Structures are given as structure tokens and as C-alpha cells.
């Protein structure tokens, strides 16, 4: 017991009592050892790794070696240069508040077009629940055998939380569509204790709540990166596209998973074949992989009509007709002039080589149909209407 921090034990009692208000008087009558056993932080009075991580004195961290119980907060400027930092150790039940108080949760003002008002809304840049859930999830699910620390990186408009270890559910989609908590946890004893203290919800419900809070604010949804045997989640603290965010947040026909996939598409993230198929079957996207884009009816609602038309470009037949009309008007065009003529009409999702190849294939097709002919080859070739 001498290795535990009395202030941390008092904080744990406070959290446990709030989570079990019906037992307030009973909890107050427990001595510390009884409380820690009841809260499943110790086992029959014996100190556990969980007890050290959550309640241990800073100098007690060595007792869980080679595991590390450290959280590092870093403040980065627009130039990505580190402006400030702080490293805290156990007890994590107190460290969470220290990290939370370091984050500059300023007021964010914006005009919500749904409310038809000239007065801006004023909210915190980050929903407090989202900050605490992301941080506490990192504590609960860190792979402590890897000896790494938990990181919280603060930028002007986003927070990035990361912890070591794979994502136990496998992918975010499974969490968003499942109504049941995970059947297993990496740190079962630690996770159970943190749920008892209401530091975290179950892994499924907590993450879904984070998504709902961001959705309600019209902010981009949490962006998870599960590569390199770690979990990294980015929480954006502003609206990137008001029209797009607003329609997705208010459209009750779209599930949370659908919005998450469309959110990734808008951020330029790669979608799997299964994810693309899901969106295509719901008529939410068009195009072919990897050049997919939001469907026309969504683009019209979110004020992206021009972007949609630019993504789609004119169809092959209309491009051919446009070329034939130009040849009739001018009698002949060089390949360079044809490229300049058709370039703006092609989908802007195509790269330079793909556009050149598409025009080449169009010329070959029209020549085989004997609608046009050429008398030379290369960029300076001349083409004529037949």
C-alpha cells in the first residue's frame, strides 16, 4: 500500500462513488484495502499492475518494468515545430486531468446555416468527453509489453492520440456496426477497473459516442490509423467543409458507418473493395476504383455540383462529338491542339498520362470508324474530318 498515492486513491474513490451512487454510504465506510478490492484494482489486498498504473506513486513505476507508464503531451505550431511538452507518469488516474488541463480547448465560433441566423454558435473546440475517452482508451488498451509511452500531440486545429499495440476489434467498421462490447481486451483487469471507475465506456460504445459528438458538431469524424502496430486517432476541432459536413450530419438516412466511409473519401483516404461496394450499393458514390467520388444526388445537396461534374467529366460520346465539331469548324487540328481542346472535358480525377491515353484511344476509335484521319504521328500530327 505504501507504493500507492493517497491522492490517487481519494480520486478513485470519488470516481467510483459517482459511478455507484446507490452505494455512497457503503463505499464511505470501506477502508482503502476494502475499496481497492471492491473496485477490482487489487486482488485480496495484493497490489497489481493495474494498481500501479492507475494509483501508483511516480517512483513506483519501476515496479512494472520493463513496461512504461508515461504519457507525453506535445504542442506543435503551424510549422510542425515543437513549442512545448510535458511528460507525466503514474498515477494515471491523476495524470489524465493534468494532460486534459494542458490542452487549449478554446472557443470555436461558426455560423450554422441550418439555424437561419446571423449570430454565430460558440462551442468548445473539443467536446470534453471526446478528449477524455480518447486518452483513457489509450491507457486501457496500450500494449505495455512494448515499452512505449502514450502520446498526445496538439496542433492548432486537431489532437492526435496514439498508443502502442494492435487494435483488438480489427477495424473501426466492426465497432461502428456492433451493438455488443468486445469479448476480449488486451488488459482485461485494467480495462475492467477503468470501466468501474467510469474512466472509459466499453470499447464499442465509447468510440461510437466520440463519432456521434463529432457528427453533432458538424466536425470531421475521428480519423483512425491502425498501421505499424499502433492505434492513432485524430480529432479535428473545426469544420472543414460546412455544406458537406452539415448535410451528412443531418441526413438521418445515412448510418454512422456510411458517414465514416464518406468522411474518409472526402479526406482522400483509401477505401477497401468491400467499403466501395457498400457505398456503391447505396448509390452514394460513382466512378471506378481508385477514382471514386460522391454521387450526384449527394453532391447536389452539399453544394458540390461543380466538383461532381469535374470529377465525372463529359462522357466519351460527347467528347467525340465535340472533337468532330471542332474539326468541321477548323478543317484540321494538331494533336497538341486536340489535347488542349479535350483536356478540360476529361475527369479531373485522371492524371496526365491517363488523360493522354484516353484521348489517344478516342482518336484511334474515330479513325477506325473512318470519321477522321491523320497524315503524321506524334504531338505535331495533323488530324482531319473525313
C-alpha positions as CSV (number, residue, x, y, z in Angstrom):
1,X,0.0,0.0,0.0
2,X,3.0,2.3,0.6
3,X,3.6,2.3,-3.2
4,X,0.2,3.8,-3.9
5,X,-0.5,7.6,-4.0
6,X,-3.1,8.6,-1.3
7,X,-4.4,11.5,-3.5
8,X,-4.9,9.0,-6.3
9,X,-6.8,6.6,-4.1
10,X,-9.0,9.5,-3.0
11,X,-9.7,10.4,-6.6
12,X,-10.5,6.8,-7.4
13,X,-13.0,6.7,-4.5
14,X,-14.6,9.9,-5.9
15,X,-15.0,8.4,-9.4
16,X,-16.2,5.0,-8.1
17,X,-18.8,6.7,-5.9
18,X,-20.1,8.8,-8.8
19,X,-20.5,5.6,-10.8
20,X,-22.3,3.8,-7.9
21,X,-24.3,6.5,-6.3
22,X,-26.7,4.0,-4.8
23,X,-23.8,2.7,-2.6
24,X,-22.5,6.1,-1.5
25,X,-22.8,5.4,2.3
26,X,-21.5,1.9,2.0
27,X,-18.4,3.0,0.0
28,X,-17.7,5.7,2.5
29,X,-17.5,3.0,5.2
30,X,-14.8,0.9,3.4
31,X,-11.2,1.2,4.4
32,X,-8.7,1.6,1.5
33,X,-7.9,-2.1,1.1
34,X,-11.6,-3.0,1.0
35,X,-12.3,-0.2,-1.5
36,X,-9.5,-1.3,-3.8
37,X,-10.6,-4.9,-3.7
38,X,-14.3,-3.9,-4.4
39,X,-13.2,-1.7,-7.2
40,X,-11.2,-4.6,-8.7
41,X,-7.9,-2.7,-8.6
42,X,-6.3,-5.1,-6.2
43,X,-6.8,-8.8,-5.6
44,X,-7.3,-9.8,-2.0
45,X,-5.3,-6.9,-0.8
46,X,-2.4,-7.7,-3.2
47,X,-1.0,-4.9,-5.4
48,X,-1.5,-5.5,-9.2
49,X,0.0,-3.9,-12.3
50,X,-3.4,-2.1,-12.6
51,X,-3.0,-0.6,-9.1
52,X,0.5,0.8,-10.0
53,X,-0.6,2.2,-13.4
54,X,-3.7,3.9,-12.1
55,X,-2.8,4.7,-8.5
56,X,1.0,4.2,-8.0
57,X,3.3,6.9,-6.8
58,X,5.6,8.2,-9.6
59,X,8.6,6.5,-8.1
60,X,6.7,3.2,-8.1
61,X,6.7,3.0,-11.9
62,X,9.8,0.8,-11.9
63,X,7.7,-2.0,-10.2
64,X,6.1,-2.7,-13.6
65,X,9.3,-2.6,-15.6
66,X,10.0,-3.2,-18.4
67,X,6.6,-1.7,-19.0
68,X,6.4,2.1,-19.1
69,X,3.6,4.2,-17.5
70,X,4.1,7.5,-19.2
71,X,2.0,10.0,-21.2
72,X,3.7,12.7,-23.3
73,X,1.8,15.9,-24.3
74,X,3.4,17.8,-27.2
75,X,2.3,21.2,-28.5
76,X,3.2,21.8,-32.2
77,X,2.9,25.0,-34.1
78,X,1.7,25.5,-37.7
79,X,5.3,24.9,-38.8
80,X,5.2,21.5,-37.0
81,X,7.9,22.6,-34.6
82,X,7.5,21.6,-31.0
83,X,6.5,24.6,-28.9
84,X,6.0,22.9,-25.5
85,X,5.8,19.5,-23.9
86,X,5.1,17.6,-20.7
87,X,5.7,14.0,-19.6
88,X,3.6,12.6,-16.8
89,X,3.9,9.2,-15.1
90,X,1.6,7.2,-12.8
91,X,-0.8,7.6,-11.1
92,X,-2.7,7.8,-14.4
93,X,-6.0,8.5,-12.5
94,X,-4.5,11.9,-11.8
95,X,-2.3,12.2,-14.9
96,X,-5.5,12.3,-17.1
97,X,-6.5,15.6,-15.5
98,X,-3.0,17.1,-15.9
99,X,-2.9,16.3,-19.6
100,X,-6.5,17.5,-20.1
101,X,-5.7,20.8,-18.5
102,X,-2.7,21.3,-20.8
103,X,-4.9,21.1,-23.9
104,X,-6.0,24.5,-25.2
105,X,-9.8,23.9,-25.6
106,X,-10.6,27.3,-26.9
107,X,-14.0,28.6,-28.1
108,X,-14.9,27.9,-31.7
109,X,-17.4,30.1,-33.5
110,X,-19.2,29.4,-36.7
111,X,-22.5,30.2,-38.5
112,X,-24.7,27.1,-38.7
113,X,-26.8,27.5,-41.9
114,X,-29.4,25.1,-40.6
115,X,-30.4,27.6,-37.9
116,X,-31.0,30.6,-40.3
117,X,-29.3,33.1,-38.0
118,X,-26.6,35.7,-38.3
119,X,-25.4,35.0,-34.8
120,X,-22.5,32.5,-34.6
121,X,-22.6,29.5,-32.4
122,X,-19.9,29.3,-29.8
123,X,-18.7,25.9,-28.6
124,X,-15.6,24.4,-27.2
125,X,-13.1,23.3,-29.9
126,X,-13.2,19.8,-28.5
127,X,-16.0,18.0,-26.7
128,X,-14.5,17.2,-23.2
129,X,-15.9,13.6,-23.4
130,X,-14.0,13.0,-26.6
131,X,-10.7,14.1,-25.2
132,X,-11.1,12.0,-22.1
133,X,-12.4,9.0,-23.9
134,X,-9.5,9.0,-26.5
135,X,-6.9,9.4,-23.7
136,X,-8.4,6.8,-21.4
137,X,-8.8,4.4,-24.3
138,X,-5.1,4.8,-25.0
139,X,-4.4,4.0,-21.3
140,X,-6.7,1.0,-21.2
141,X,-5.6,-0.6,-24.4
142,X,-1.9,0.3,-24.6
143,X,0.3,-2.8,-25.2
144,X,2.6,-2.2,-22.1
145,X,4.8,-5.2,-23.1
146,X,6.2,-3.0,-25.9
147,X,7.7,-0.5,-23.5
148,X,6.3,2.6,-25.3
149,X,4.7,5.7,-24.0
150,X,1.3,7.2,-24.8
151,X,1.4,10.4,-26.9
152,X,-1.0,13.3,-27.2
153,X,0.1,15.8,-29.9
154,X,-1.8,19.1,-30.0
155,X,-1.9,21.2,-33.2
156,X,-3.8,24.4,-33.9
157,X,-6.9,22.6,-35.1
158,X,-6.5,18.9,-34.1
159,X,-5.5,16.5,-31.4
160,X,-3.6,13.2,-32.2
161,X,-3.7,10.4,-29.6
162,X,-1.6,7.3,-30.1
163,X,-0.7,4.2,-28.2
164,X,1.3,1.0,-28.9
165,X,-0.4,-2.2,-29.9
166,X,-2.8,-3.5,-32.5
167,X,-6.5,-2.6,-32.5
168,X,-8.2,-5.5,-30.8
169,X,-11.5,-5.3,-32.8
170,X,-9.5,-5.3,-36.0
171,X,-11.2,-2.3,-37.7
172,X,-13.4,0.7,-36.9
173,X,-16.2,-0.6,-39.1
174,X,-16.8,-3.5,-36.8
175,X,-17.0,-1.2,-33.8
176,X,-19.5,1.1,-35.5
177,X,-21.9,-1.6,-36.6
178,X,-21.7,-3.8,-33.5
179,X,-24.1,-3.3,-30.6
180,X,-22.1,-5.5,-28.2
181,X,-18.9,-4.8,-26.4
182,X,-15.7,-6.7,-27.3
183,X,-15.4,-10.2,-25.9
184,X,-11.8,-9.7,-25.0
185,X,-9.4,-7.0,-24.0
186,X,-5.6,-6.8,-24.1
187,X,-5.5,-5.6,-20.5
188,X,-8.7,-7.2,-19.1
189,X,-8.0,-6.4,-15.5
190,X,-7.0,-2.8,-16.2
191,X,-10.0,-2.2,-18.6
192,X,-12.5,-3.7,-16.1
193,X,-11.1,-1.4,-13.3
194,X,-11.3,1.7,-15.6
195,X,-14.9,0.8,-16.6
196,X,-15.8,0.5,-12.9
197,X,-14.3,4.0,-12.3
198,X,-16.2,5.3,-15.3
199,X,-12.9,6.4,-16.9
200,X,-14.0,4.6,-20.0
201,X,-17.1,3.1,-21.5
202,X,-16.9,-0.3,-23.1
203,X,-14.6,0.0,-26.2
204,X,-17.5,-0.1,-28.7
205,X,-19.9,2.4,-27.0
206,X,-17.1,4.8,-26.1
207,X,-15.8,5.1,-29.7
208,X,-19.4,5.4,-31.1
209,X,-20.1,8.2,-28.7
210,X,-17.0,10.0,-30.0
211,X,-18.3,9.7,-33.5
212,X,-21.7,11.0,-32.5
213,X,-20.3,14.0,-30.7
214,X,-18.2,15.0,-33.8
215,X,-21.2,14.4,-36.0
216,X,-23.5,16.6,-33.9
217,X,-20.9,19.4,-34.2
218,X,-20.6,19.0,-38.0
219,X,-16.9,18.4,-37.4
220,X,-15.0,15.6,-39.3
221,X,-15.4,12.2,-37.7
222,X,-12.5,10.7,-35.7
223,X,-9.8,9.5,-38.1
224,X,-8.2,6.2,-37.1
225,X,-4.8,5.0,-38.4
226,X,-4.2,1.4,-37.3
227,X,-0.9,0.8,-39.1
228,X,2.5,-0.1,-37.7
229,X,1.2,-2.0,-34.7
230,X,-0.3,1.1,-33.0
231,X,-3.6,2.9,-32.7
232,X,-3.6,6.6,-33.7
233,X,-6.8,8.7,-33.7
234,X,-7.0,12.3,-34.9
235,X,-9.8,14.6,-33.6
236,X,-10.3,17.6,-35.7
237,X,-11.5,20.8,-33.9
238,X,-13.1,22.7,-36.8
239,X,-15.4,22.3,-39.8
240,X,-13.5,21.6,-43.0
241,X,-16.5,21.9,-45.3
242,X,-19.7,23.4,-43.9
243,X,-22.0,22.3,-46.7
244,X,-20.7,18.7,-46.8
245,X,-20.5,18.3,-43.0
246,X,-23.9,19.8,-42.5
247,X,-25.8,17.5,-44.9
248,X,-24.1,14.4,-43.7
249,X,-24.7,15.3,-40.0
250,X,-28.4,16.0,-40.6
251,X,-29.2,13.2,-43.0
252,X,-30.9,10.5,-41.0
253,X,-30.9,8.1,-43.9
254,X,-27.2,7.6,-43.5
255,X,-25.8,5.3,-40.9
256,X,-22.8,6.2,-38.8
257,X,-20.7,3.7,-40.8
258,X,-21.8,5.3,-44.1
259,X,-20.9,8.7,-42.9
260,X,-17.5,7.4,-41.7
261,X,-16.7,6.0,-45.1
262,X,-17.8,9.1,-46.9
263,X,-15.8,11.2,-44.5
264,X,-12.7,9.2,-45.4
265,X,-13.5,9.5,-49.1
266,X,-13.6,13.3,-48.7
267,X,-10.3,13.3,-46.8
268,X,-8.7,11.5,-49.7
269,X,-8.3,8.2,-47.7
270,X,-8.2,4.8,-49.4
271,X,-11.3,2.6,-49.2
272,X,-11.3,-1.2,-49.5
273,X,-13.2,-3.0,-52.2
274,X,-15.9,-4.0,-49.6
275,X,-16.3,-0.5,-48.5
276,X,-16.6,0.8,-52.0
277,X,-19.2,-1.9,-52.8
278,X,-21.2,-0.9,-49.7
279,X,-21.3,2.8,-50.8
280,X,-22.0,1.9,-54.4
281,X,-24.9,-0.4,-53.5
282,X,-26.4,2.5,-51.6
283,X,-25.9,4.8,-54.6
284,X,-23.6,7.1,-52.5
285,X,-20.6,7.1,-54.8
286,X,-19.8,6.9,-58.5
287,X,-16.7,6.2,-60.6
288,X,-14.2,3.3,-60.6
289,X,-11.6,2.5,-58.1
290,X,-9.3,4.2,-57.3
291,X,-11.1,7.3,-58.8
292,X,-14.3,7.2,-56.9
293,X,-16.3,10.3,-55.9
294,X,-19.6,11.1,-54.1
295,X,-22.8,10.5,-56.2
296,X,-24.7,13.2,-58.0
297,X,-27.6,13.5,-55.5
298,X,-25.2,13.9,-52.6
299,X,-23.1,16.4,-54.4
300,X,-26.2,18.5,-55.2
301,X,-27.2,18.5,-51.6
302,X,-23.8,19.5,-50.3
303,X,-23.1,22.3,-52.8
304,X,-20.5,20.3,-54.7
305,X,-22.2,20.3,-58.1
306,X,-19.2,21.8,-59.9
307,X,-16.8,19.4,-58.1
308,X,-19.0,16.4,-59.1
309,X,-19.1,17.5,-62.8
310,X,-15.3,18.0,-62.7
311,X,-14.8,14.5,-61.2
312,X,-17.1,12.9,-63.7
313,X,-16.1,14.9,-66.8
314,X,-18.0,14.6,-70.1
315,X,-18.9,11.1,-71.4
316,X,-16.9,9.6,-74.3
317,X,-19.6,10.2,-76.8
318,X,-19.9,13.9,-76.0
319,X,-16.2,14.3,-76.2
320,X,-16.1,12.6,-79.6
321,X,-18.9,14.9,-80.8
322,X,-17.1,18.0,-79.5
323,X,-13.9,16.9,-81.3
324,X,-15.8,16.2,-84.6
325,X,-17.5,19.7,-84.4
326,X,-14.2,21.4,-83.9
327,X,-12.6,19.6,-86.8
328,X,-15.5,20.6,-89.1
329,X,-15.1,24.2,-87.9
330,X,-11.3,24.4,-88.3
331,X,-10.7,21.7,-91.1
332,X,-7.7,20.3,-89.2
333,X,-6.2,20.2,-85.7
334,X,-2.8,19.2,-84.4
335,X,-2.6,16.6,-81.7
336,X,-1.4,19.3,-79.3
337,X,-4.5,21.4,-80.1
338,X,-6.7,18.3,-79.7
339,X,-5.2,17.8,-76.2
340,X,-5.9,21.4,-75.3
341,X,-9.4,21.2,-76.6
342,X,-10.4,18.0,-74.7
343,X,-8.3,18.3,-71.6
344,X,-10.8,20.4,-69.6
345,X,-13.6,18.0,-70.5
346,X,-12.0,14.9,-69.1
347,X,-12.5,13.8,-65.4
348,X,-10.1,15.7,-63.2
349,X,-9.5,12.5,-61.2
350,X,-7.4,11.3,-64.1
351,X,-3.7,12.0,-64.1
352,X,-1.8,13.5,-67.0
353,X,-0.9,10.1,-68.5
354,X,-4.4,8.8,-68.1
355,X,-5.8,11.8,-69.9
356,X,-3.3,11.5,-72.8
357,X,-4.1,7.8,-73.1
358,X,-7.9,8.5,-73.1
359,X,-7.5,11.0,-76.0
360,X,-5.3,8.6,-77.9
361,X,-7.8,5.8,-77.6
362,X,-10.6,8.2,-78.8
363,X,-8.6,9.2,-81.9
364,X,-7.9,5.6,-82.7
365,X,-11.5,4.7,-82.4
366,X,-12.7,7.5,-84.6
367,X,-10.1,6.7,-87.2
368,X,-11.1,3.1,-87.3
369,X,-14.7,4.3,-87.8
370,X,-13.3,6.4,-90.7
371,X,-14.7,9.6,-89.3
372,X,-11.3,11.2,-89.0
373,X,-7.8,10.6,-90.5
374,X,-4.2,11.8,-89.8
375,X,-1.2,12.3,-92.0
376,X,1.5,12.1,-89.5
377,X,2.3,10.9,-86.0
378,X,3.4,12.4,-82.7
379,X,2.5,15.6,-80.8
380,X,2.6,17.6,-84.1
381,X,0.4,15.3,-86.1
382,X,-2.5,16.8,-88.0
383,X,-6.0,15.4,-87.9
384,X,-8.8,15.9,-90.4
385,X,-12.5,15.2,-90.6
386,X,-13.4,12.7,-93.3
